[in-house]
Amino acid sequence: MPTYVVLYRFTDQGRQKIKATVARAERIRRENEARGFRVVGSWWTQGQYDLVSVVEAPSEEAMLQGLFNIAEVGNVTSETLRAYTQAEMRRALRGAARKPARRRRAAPRRAAARRAPARRAATRGAPARRAAPRRAAARRAPARRRRAARR
């Protein structure tokens, strides 16, 4: 059964009827347990939230229906958090997909390795370092000719 942590705040109407809050909580607990819920616990708190409940619901739809029933009365507003046990988290993490980026990085390396033999065949017999200076010298030659022609 999915587990939920529900954080409640009293509305103005709920604060006006604050003395009946324990009786209301007991009544709602009995109604929810009749619907298949299991209320692990409810605590009145100081601070940002006035009441915290931990509830196990038969399904997500049942949880929504229960929250709507409570909201309809108008004594509280709520914030609901889905809680996962360690076993549920382990299952979820096992099913998490790995990042596909790792596979994409490997593909260009393989392609470069396949092209390397073709490059070697094209420069067979000539050192690779000589080819670059010749090209650079070939690019500089027209500029030298233009300068010489200007003189």
Phi, psi and omega in degrees: 000135177296142180252142181227144170252122183246124180255121184249149170232137178289141171274178176301318179298318180293324178291327178292332181250034187298329183292340180263007186297322181291317179296318178299316181298320178295318180295315180295323178298314179297317179298316181292322178293329175293333178273000178105002178281158171234113179273111181289320179182158175225136182224135173274135188233162172256146179119212186295325181247148183268333183211139177233131178233144173246123188228138170256123183253149179296332178198170178293322179297318179297322179296316178300315179299318179297318179294322178294321178298318180291317181295328182297328179292323173092010181274337182219157165248154185223159172232127186247133179240130175282128181252140181242139176281171178299318180297318179296319179294319178301315179298317181295319181289327176296325182277353181292133180285146175283161182290127180288349182300329180298320179292323181293324180294326183288329184298313179298326179296317179295320180296319179295322179294326179289327181283334185304316180299326179294321178295317180298321181295325181290330183252018182302133178091336180249133178297143182295331182288331181290327184297320182293312179297326179297316179297317179297318179295322179296325178289326181284334185302312179300324179294321178295318180297320180296319180295319179294324180290330180290331184288000000 
